């Protein structure tokens, strides 16, 4: 028990000392804040206020995605769903400006061409071939690295047979 009390007393004495400036720099003294009542034993209290406005929730996983079935109300029609939720129903590919027909989960058809934005992650249609459409999504990881993710939407397999 004596060693424990000695350890606490030593920690208290070391922690109570004034900070020692290094390199000849002088530290400005802090302005004391007067506290009345039960907390009057500590004459100096640092005030800190946290404002969470504009910051993400630190307890929410950054890998968590929204429910893929939910619809984003304010988004343009082609950007309400993830790219893999669209079905390819038609392609005109042997022209100078190829086009394709994508059907969203609600059954609405959308005509697309290269350069059209599709999906929640601002994917851009990069190519339209005889049986598939390639949508390229670009995003940054937490380290700032650019990741390019090509997503291919093809005709359903039973239509190919």
C-alpha positions as semicolon CSV with decimal commas, in nm:
position;residue;x (nm);y (nm);z (nm)
1;X;0,000;0,000;0,000
2;X;0,291;0,238;0,073
3;X;0,434;0,194;-0,277
4;X;0,095;0,272;-0,431
5;X;0,055;0,590;-0,223
6;X;0,412;0,694;-0,311
7;X;0,338;0,639;-0,682
8;X;0,022;0,853;-0,667
9;X;0,200;1,131;-0,475
10;X;0,487;1,133;-0,725
11;X;0,245;1,148;-1,019
12;X;0,057;1,435;-0,856
13;X;0,375;1,634;-0,795
14;X;0,505;1,579;-1,147
15;X;0,168;1,667;-1,302
16;X;0,131;1,989;-1,098
17;X;0,449;2,154;-1,218
18;X;0,451;2,442;-1,465
19;X;0,552;2,352;-1,820
20;X;0,915;2,424;-1,893
21;X;0,965;2,628;-2,210
22;X;1,217;2,487;-2,457
23;X;1,447;2,676;-2,686
24;X;1,418;3,001;-2,493
25;X;1,049;3,045;-2,580
26;X;0,830;3,190;-2,307
27;X;0,481;3,057;-2,255
28;X;0,196;3,299;-2,197
29;X;0,008;3,234;-1,872
30;X;-0,346;3,104;-1,902
31;X;-0,627;3,325;-1,783
32;X;-0,785;3,162;-1,476
33;X;-1,156;3,084;-1,486
34;X;-1,338;3,125;-1,155
35;X;-1,575;2,842;-1,067
36;X;-1,809;2,864;-0,771
37;X;-1,976;2,584;-0,579
38;X;-1,860;2,224;-0,546
39;X;-1,595;2,260;-0,817
40;X;-1,424;2,555;-0,645
41;X;-1,130;2,334;-0,542
42;X;-0,984;2,368;-0,890
43;X;-0,927;2,738;-0,956
44;X;-0,830;2,696;-1,322
45;X;-1,063;2,518;-1,565
46;X;-1,006;2,504;-1,941
47;X;-1,325;2,564;-2,134
48;X;-1,381;2,360;-2,449
49;X;-1,691;2,341;-2,663
50;X;-1,735;2,075;-2,931
51;X;-1,940;2,165;-3,236
52;X;-2,029;1,855;-3,443
53;X;-2,181;2,056;-3,730
54;X;-2,042;1,944;-4,065
55;X;-1,848;1,648;-3,920
56;X;-1,926;1,284;-3,983
57;X;-2,041;1,056;-3,702
58;X;-1,720;0,892;-3,569
59;X;-1,913;0,582;-3,459
60;X;-2,065;0,514;-3,802
61;X;-1,868;0,276;-4,021
62;X;-1,725;0,437;-4,335
63;X;-1,781;0,103;-4,511
64;X;-2,153;0,104;-4,435
65;X;-2,365;0,180;-4,736
66;X;-2,723;0,289;-4,746
67;X;-2,997;0,038;-4,807
68;X;-2,974;-0,044;-5,181
69;X;-3,352;-0,059;-5,208
70;X;-3,408;0,293;-5,081
71;X;-3,457;0,568;-5,336
72;X;-3,278;0,901;-5,314
73;X;-3,558;1,153;-5,364
74;X;-3,365;1,459;-5,491
75;X;-3,127;1,274;-5,724
76;X;-3,171;1,271;-6,103
77;X;-3,359;0,961;-6,227
78;X;-3,045;0,775;-6,340
79;X;-2,865;0,842;-6,010
80;X;-3,127;0,714;-5,767
81;X;-2,999;0,355;-5,764
82;X;-2,665;0,175;-5,760
83;X;-2,535;0,077;-6,105
84;X;-2,574;-0,297;-6,042
85;X;-2,950;-0,252;-5,980
86;X;-3,015;-0,147;-6,342
87;X;-3,099;-0,402;-6,611
88;X;-2,981;-0,374;-6,971
89;X;-3,276;-0,418;-7,209
90;X;-3,155;-0,283;-7,542
91;X;-2,844;-0,166;-7,730
92;X;-2,778;0,023;-8,054
93;X;-2,403;-0,020;-8,093
94;X;-2,306;-0,014;-8,463
95;X;-2,336;0,364;-8,510
96;X;-2,123;0,670;-8,448
97;X;-2,322;0,744;-8,130
98;X;-2,418;0,417;-7,958
99;X;-2,713;0,412;-7,720
100;X;-2,852;0,169;-7,466
101;X;-3,170;0,121;-7,269
102;X;-3,139;0,067;-6,893
103;X;-3,439;-0,022;-6,676
104;X;-3,434;0,079;-6,310
105;X;-3,582;-0,133;-6,026
106;X;-3,910;0,059;-6,051
107;X;-3,951;-0,052;-6,416
108;X;-3,877;0,287;-6,575
109;X;-3,661;0,280;-6,890
110;X;-3,376;0,526;-6,949
111;X;-3,187;0,591;-7,272
112;X;-2,813;0,638;-7,217
113;X;-2,507;0,713;-7,428
114;X;-2,133;0,746;-7,353
115;X;-2,078;1,025;-7,103
116;X;-2,412;0,980;-6,923
117;X;-2,394;0,968;-6,543
118;X;-2,546;0,652;-6,393
119;X;-2,565;0,539;-6,030
120;X;-2,524;0,693;-5,688
121;X;-2,145;0,722;-5,713
122;X;-2,148;0,946;-6,023
123;X;-2,047;0,663;-6,255
124;X;-1,996;0,765;-6,616
125;X;-2,084;0,546;-6,915
126;X;-1,749;0,484;-7,087
127;X;-1,843;0,225;-7,349
128;X;-2,143;0,055;-7,506
129;X;-2,083;-0,273;-7,686
130;X;-2,304;-0,540;-7,841
131;X;-2,408;-0,701;-7,513
132;X;-2,278;-0,481;-7,231
133;X;-2,248;-0,128;-7,099
134;X;-1,943;-0,024;-6,894
135;X;-1,994;0,242;-6,627
136;X;-1,676;0,374;-6,464
137;X;-1,694;0,502;-6,106
138;X;-1,408;0,705;-5,957
139;X;-1,369;0,772;-5,587
140;X;-1,099;0,844;-5,329
141;X;-1,006;0,622;-5,038
142;X;-0,942;0,760;-4,692
143;X;-0,569;0,795;-4,776
144;X;-0,653;1,013;-5,078
145;X;-0,574;0,741;-5,335
146;X;-0,788;0,756;-5,651
147;X;-0,970;0,429;-5,725
148;X;-1,126;0,363;-6,067
149;X;-1,398;0,097;-6,057
150;X;-1,546;-0,018;-6,391
151;X;-1,892;-0,173;-6,347
152;X;-2,028;-0,381;-6,636
153;X;-2,402;-0,412;-6,693
154;X;-2,484;-0,689;-6,941
155;X;-2,797;-0,849;-7,079
156;X;-2,943;-1,112;-6,845
157;X;-2,797;-1,459;-6,906
158;X;-3,132;-1,615;-7,007
159;X;-3,163;-1,357;-7,289
160;X;-2,822;-1,461;-7,430
161;X;-2,913;-1,830;-7,470
